[in-house]
Amino acid sequence: MEGKVQFIIFKQIFCELEAKKAREPRSTKFQAQFQAGMSYLEKRSQDYDVIIDDSIKDNDELTDDFLVRKVVELKEKNIRVFLATNDQLLRRKARDRSIGVIFLRQKKYLSIERF
């Protein structure tokens, strides 16, 4: 990708991960991945331009719809934006709105769909 790259992580994502952590307290794999991800984010956020956005979804809104809405708002400001997700349904929603998507393929290759 060319130009200045910023990573935006919405507070809503952290809320979703915390909720999953609480729902699945015996899932040691998820717990370990969660801790590793948070630790990586803390250590590497100085190396990359990471923005933590305090936005959360409305009460009657699904997280996927919230993410699509926020990305569309950024696109309307003429900001080139990609949504990073492996969720098939979210990727389809993004494609339907002409939002670029970054996802992991075969557990090790990044794939980028541009619109």
Stockholm file with secondary structure:
# STOCKHOLM 1.0

chainA/1-115         MEGKVQFIIFKQIFCELEAKKAREPRSTKFQAQFQAGMSYLEKRSQDYDVIIDDSIKDNDELTDDFLVRKVVELKEKNIRVFLATNDQLLRRKARDRSIGVIFLRQKKYLSIERF
#=GR chainA/1-115 SS CCSCCCEEEEHHHHHHHHHHHHHCTTCHHHHHHHHHHHHHHHHHTTTTTEEEECCCCCTTCCHHHHHHHHHHHHHHTTCCCEEECCCHHHHHHHHHTTCEEEEEETTTEEEEECC
#=GC SS_cons         CCSCCCEEEEHHHHHHHHHHHHHCTTCHHHHHHHHHHHHHHHHHTTTTTEEEECCCCCTTCCHHHHHHHHHHHHHHTTCCCEEECCCHHHHHHHHHTTCEEEEEETTTEEEEECC
//
